[in-house]
Amino acid sequence: FVAGNKTDFATGCETFAKLGYTAATVQYRLGYNGSSNGCNSANWPEMKKAFYRAVQDAGNAINYLVDNADKYNIDTNNIILFGYSAGAVTVLHTAYCNQQEMNNYDSTLVKTLGPLPTLKGKLKGVVSLAGFLGSTDFLSGTDKNIPLLMYHGTCDFIVGYDAANCLPLCATAFPVVYGSLESSYFAGSLWCGLGADVCVDAGQNIQIHWISLFARNGRI
């Protein structure tokens, strides 16, 4: 949540557009107090504000696109969210965390930053590359019938792929969050689904990437 630009994924959007999809890349607010101090800051309350702001911005962007669906040729009943790292954290919480759940997680966020937008349109899928959920409780509930595809490397030292400190390289500086492996286990216990392990030779290390695909009622 400290770097990046929507133009980083412009090429990816062009690729999807050539395949017949309407694709948009979103700029969300960046930065939080203490982020420049790395592990020495351990400023988890400020980091939570950062991803809450990103979820607000992502939701507002979705609603803007739905409101302008005719202009951009968008099927508002078939919206898929895709994110990498902080972007993955953003799309996961945008899709699976409503305001009441966020309030239960941290009641100070809405008081400080205002409410999350109510999403328009219908989400039909989420793709997360190296993301985490602040709580696996966000996956519970009858409103979570959104297919989920997750990719994550076991050697990720920024966002742990299991239930781990938010920044594994910081040891105990941040509290536990739930990376792709733990989130997929929990989703699998609630939903019908399948999972697979794939080994990828990354040169200096062999990383195992967890790939999970889940859909309520077994439908993708």
C-alpha positions as CSV (number, residue, x, y, z in Angstrom):
1,F,0.0,0.0,0.0
2,V,3.0,2.3,-0.4
3,A,3.8,2.1,-4.1
4,G,2.3,1.3,-7.5
5,N,0.3,2.9,-10.2
6,K,-2.8,1.9,-12.2
7,T,-0.6,2.1,-15.4
8,D,1.3,-0.9,-14.1
9,F,-1.6,-3.1,-15.3
10,A,-2.5,-1.2,-18.5
11,T,-0.9,-3.9,-20.7
12,G,-2.9,-6.6,-18.9
13,C,-6.1,-4.7,-19.5
14,E,-5.2,-4.4,-23.1
15,T,-4.7,-8.1,-23.3
16,F,-8.1,-8.8,-21.8
17,A,-9.7,-6.2,-24.0
18,K,-8.4,-8.1,-27.1
19,L,-10.1,-11.2,-25.7
20,G,-13.4,-9.4,-25.6
21,Y,-13.6,-8.2,-22.0
22,T,-14.0,-4.7,-20.8
23,A,-11.1,-4.1,-18.5
24,A,-10.2,-1.3,-16.1
25,T,-7.3,-0.7,-13.8
26,V,-7.9,1.3,-10.6
27,Q,-5.8,3.8,-8.8
28,Y,-6.3,3.7,-5.0
29,R,-4.9,5.9,-2.3
30,L,-1.4,4.9,-1.2
31,G,0.7,5.3,2.0
32,Y,0.2,5.2,5.7
33,N,1.9,6.7,8.7
34,G,5.1,4.8,9.6
35,S,5.3,2.9,6.3
36,S,8.8,4.3,5.6
37,N,10.2,2.8,8.8
38,G,9.7,-0.8,7.7
39,C,9.7,-3.4,10.5
40,N,10.6,-0.7,13.1
41,S,7.2,1.0,12.8
42,A,5.0,-2.1,13.3
43,N,2.1,0.4,12.7
44,W,-0.7,-2.1,12.1
45,P,-3.5,0.3,12.9
46,E,-2.2,2.6,10.1
47,M,-1.8,-0.2,7.7
48,K,-5.4,-1.3,8.3
49,K,-6.5,2.3,7.4
50,A,-4.5,1.9,4.2
51,F,-6.3,-1.2,3.0
52,Y,-9.6,0.2,4.2
53,R,-9.1,3.3,2.0
54,A,-8.1,1.1,-0.9
55,V,-11.3,-0.9,-0.5
56,Q,-13.3,2.3,-0.4
57,D,-11.6,3.4,-3.6
58,A,-12.1,0.1,-5.4
59,G,-15.8,0.0,-4.5
60,N,-16.3,3.6,-5.7
61,A,-14.5,2.7,-9.0
62,I,-16.8,-0.4,-9.4
63,N,-19.8,1.7,-8.9
64,Y,-18.6,4.3,-11.3
65,L,-18.2,1.7,-14.0
66,V,-21.6,0.2,-13.3
67,D,-23.2,3.6,-13.5
68,N,-21.5,4.1,-16.9
69,A,-22.0,0.5,-18.1
70,D,-23.6,1.6,-21.4
71,K,-20.7,3.9,-22.2
72,Y,-18.0,1.2,-21.5
73,N,-20.0,-1.8,-22.8
74,I,-20.0,-3.5,-19.4
75,D,-22.2,-6.5,-18.4
76,T,-22.9,-5.5,-14.8
77,N,-23.9,-9.0,-13.8
78,N,-20.5,-10.4,-14.6
79,I,-17.8,-8.4,-12.8
80,I,-14.5,-10.1,-12.0
81,L,-11.9,-8.5,-9.6
82,F,-8.2,-9.2,-10.0
83,G,-5.4,-8.0,-7.8
84,Y,-1.8,-8.6,-7.0
85,S,-0.2,-8.2,-3.5
86,A,-1.8,-5.1,-2.0
87,G,-4.2,-5.1,-4.9
88,A,-5.1,-8.7,-4.0
89,V,-5.7,-7.7,-0.4
90,T,-7.9,-4.9,-1.8
91,V,-10.1,-7.1,-4.0
92,L,-10.5,-9.8,-1.4
93,H,-11.8,-7.4,1.1
94,T,-13.9,-5.6,-1.5
95,A,-15.6,-8.8,-2.5
96,Y,-15.9,-10.7,0.8
97,C,-16.1,-8.1,3.6
98,N,-19.2,-5.9,4.2
99,Q,-19.5,-3.0,6.5
100,Q,-20.8,-4.9,9.5
101,E,-18.0,-7.4,9.2
102,M,-15.4,-4.7,9.0
103,N,-16.9,-3.0,12.0
104,N,-16.7,-6.2,13.9
105,Y,-13.0,-6.5,12.8
106,D,-12.2,-2.9,13.7
107,S,-14.9,-0.5,14.7
108,T,-12.5,2.5,14.5
109,L,-12.1,2.4,10.8
110,V,-15.6,3.6,9.8
111,K,-15.5,6.3,12.5
112,T,-12.2,7.6,11.2
113,L,-12.6,7.1,7.4
114,G,-16.3,6.8,6.8
115,P,-18.3,3.9,5.4
116,L,-17.5,1.5,2.7
117,P,-19.5,2.0,-0.5
118,T,-22.4,-0.5,-1.2
119,L,-21.4,-2.3,-4.4
120,K,-23.5,-2.1,-7.4
121,G,-23.6,-4.8,-10.1
122,K,-22.9,-8.5,-9.4
123,L,-19.4,-9.9,-8.7
124,K,-18.9,-13.2,-10.5
125,G,-15.3,-14.0,-9.5
126,V,-12.2,-12.9,-7.6
127,V,-8.6,-13.6,-8.6
128,S,-6.0,-13.0,-5.9
129,L,-2.2,-13.1,-6.5
130,A,-0.4,-13.1,-3.1
131,G,-3.1,-11.5,-1.0
132,F,-4.4,-12.0,2.5
133,L,-7.6,-11.6,4.5
134,G,-7.6,-9.9,7.8
135,S,-10.0,-12.6,9.1
136,T,-11.3,-15.8,7.7
137,D,-14.7,-14.9,9.1
138,F,-15.1,-12.7,6.1
139,L,-15.6,-15.8,4.0
140,S,-18.6,-16.9,6.1
141,G,-22.2,-16.1,5.2
142,T,-24.7,-16.7,2.5
143,D,-23.7,-13.6,0.6
144,K,-20.2,-15.0,-0.2
145,N,-21.2,-17.0,-3.3
146,I,-18.4,-15.5,-5.4
147,P,-15.9,-18.0,-7.0
148,L,-12.4,-17.5,-5.8
149,L,-9.0,-18.2,-7.5
150,M,-5.9,-17.7,-5.4
151,Y,-2.2,-18.0,-6.3
152,H,0.6,-17.6,-3.8
153,G,4.3,-18.5,-3.4
154,T,5.5,-20.2,-0.2
155,C,8.7,-18.1,-0.3
156,D,6.8,-14.8,-0.1
157,F,8.4,-12.7,2.6
158,I,6.1,-9.7,2.2
159,V,2.7,-11.5,2.4
160,G,2.8,-14.9,4.0
161,Y,1.0,-17.6,2.1
162,D,-0.2,-19.3,5.3
163,A,-1.6,-17.9,8.6
164,A,1.3,-15.7,9.4
165,N,2.4,-12.2,10.5
166,C,1.4,-9.6,7.9
167,L,5.0,-9.0,7.0
168,P,6.9,-12.3,7.7
169,L,10.2,-10.6,7.3
170,C,9.3,-8.5,10.4
171,A,8.9,-11.5,12.7
172,T,6.4,-10.5,15.3
173,A,6.1,-6.9,14.3
174,F,2.6,-7.3,12.8
175,P,-0.3,-9.5,13.8
176,V,-1.4,-12.7,12.1
177,V,-3.4,-12.4,8.8
178,Y,-4.6,-15.2,6.5
179,G,-2.7,-15.8,3.2
180,S,-3.9,-17.8,0.3
181,L,-3.3,-21.3,1.8
182,E,-5.1,-20.6,5.0
183,S,-7.9,-18.7,3.3
184,S,-8.4,-21.5,0.8
185,Y,-8.5,-24.2,3.5
186,F,-11.2,-22.2,5.3
187,A,-13.1,-21.6,2.0
188,G,-12.9,-25.3,1.2
189,S,-14.4,-26.1,4.6
190,L,-17.4,-23.9,3.7
191,W,-17.8,-24.3,0.0
192,C,-17.6,-27.1,-2.6
193,G,-14.2,-26.8,-4.4
194,L,-10.9,-28.2,-5.5
195,G,-7.3,-27.4,-5.0
196,A,-3.9,-28.3,-6.4
197,D,-0.2,-27.8,-5.7
198,V,2.1,-26.8,-8.5
199,C,5.9,-26.7,-8.1
200,V,7.7,-23.9,-10.0
201,D,11.5,-23.8,-10.3
202,A,12.3,-20.1,-9.6
203,G,16.0,-20.5,-10.1
204,Q,17.6,-20.0,-6.7
205,N,14.6,-21.5,-4.9
206,I,11.9,-23.9,-5.7
207,Q,8.6,-22.3,-4.7
208,I,5.4,-24.2,-4.3
209,H,2.5,-22.1,-5.4
210,W,-0.9,-22.9,-4.0
211,I,-3.7,-22.8,-6.5
212,S,-7.3,-23.0,-5.2
213,L,-10.6,-22.7,-7.0
214,F,-13.8,-22.6,-5.0
215,A,-17.4,-22.0,-5.7
216,R,-20.5,-22.4,-3.5
217,N,-22.7,-25.2,-4.7
218,G,-19.9,-26.5,-6.9
219,R,-20.6,-24.1,-9.8
220,I,-17.9,-21.9,-11.4
